Amino acid sequence: QGQLVESGGDLVQAGGSLTLSCAGSGFIFRDYPISWYRQTPGKEREMVVGIEIDGRLTSYLPSVKGRFTITRNNDEDTVYLRLNKLQPDDTARYYCTVPMLNIWGQGTQVTVSS
């Protein structure tokens, strides 16, 4: 059964950076697009960015374009999300997902202090 595990979330100051990781197992990782979502309490989960199997990007959330970068390493079965110039509004729990298989990780918390 497929599984995703996120890591890398932390408490950082505004302007700081983090790299989130999403490690997959139990399915052929390289055959599936992967997306990152985020959610704050009381709000709907929103898509941040996605990546196709060949590395092409799917849509970026406008507020993160130019600050967040998604990459994938199919040899490591891992997708990375680099978060630069973090702002307090980026505070959320970040989740990765395989939309075609409806697999979600447990999320990793990013908190940005002002």
Secondary structure, DSSP 8 states (H G I E B T S, - for coil): --EEEEE---EEETT--EEEEEEEESS-GGGS-EEEEEE-TTS--EEEEEE-TTS-B----GGGTTTEEEEEETTTTEEEEEE-S--GGG-EEEEEEETTTTEE---EEEEEE-
